C-alpha cells in the first residue's frame, strides 16, 4: 500500500497511483536502488507489534505512520477504497487512538486523495484539502449534544 498511497517526487510517482516499480504482491523491483524516502519509511503496522493482523495495510487499505516532528498519527487511505477507515474495526480503533493521543496534545489525521479528516474522540472532523506543509487549528465547541470539535486548515506561509 505504501507503494500506492504516497507521492514520491524523485520517481515522479503521484499520490494514489501504483509505483511503476512495484510488483503488486511481490514487492519493489528496484529495492536495492530505491529512493531514500522509501528506504527510511517504516509504517506503524511494522513498528508496533501490538497492531492486529487486520491492520496490515494490504488488508486494511490504510497505511499508518507517525509524523516525526509532531508525533501525530497519519492514516493514508487507498483512494480505491476511500471509506476503508470508516469501517470496523478501524474506525473505533482510530477514535480510541485519538482519545489517547489527545492527552498529549497529539492527533490522528486521515488522508484520502489529499483531503484531511481529523479524528477526535467524538468522531471525524473534516478539514478538507491539506498538504504536508499546512497546519491546522482545533477548537472545542459546545452544542446541544455536548462537546464537539471544529478544525480548519492553516496554509503554510510562503
Steps between C-alpha positions, in 0.01 A plus 500: 500500500784744570599450133156635407387762749810721526642756262867432416630812319840356402318221311234738363251272677164655574302447821231233463658326199705181507873556465624375164773309687256311723432138420164478677502209742877452464669827590728763358682419175766764580529411868882524511492841326175639643493869596580619853134588562415131450805372691426706810125437513372241747125488553349471845373148426863386469619705801229409751490130584162549673325594174260220408534321164193675352696829514754374246475766227420257219199379706385827661582721197641745757868583551563637849809702579625735769579850377850558641481866604160482676449138598159513329372178344428531130269249335553506124207320337499325163289726274360182341325432834453854637266398782716215633583705812130533587451123518547288809723413669693798361272792587461415869876438533579835334264674743664320795845604374373858467375500857831368631713740293288802593634471855841591355357762261561268206251402231392240245458626144350298215598589144315392186616658173644799684182563701557494874263396776592545864388214722386609843351293783157633394552395137636631170555872441550587130785738420501472119793534259826510691864465405775368728626858538166629631393510862162503665320652796260307724236665714265348753139591450194425705173405336166369622658152481800603712868557423606488138795620291560719196822492300627724225804493280770761544691545175877505518637854477706547185 
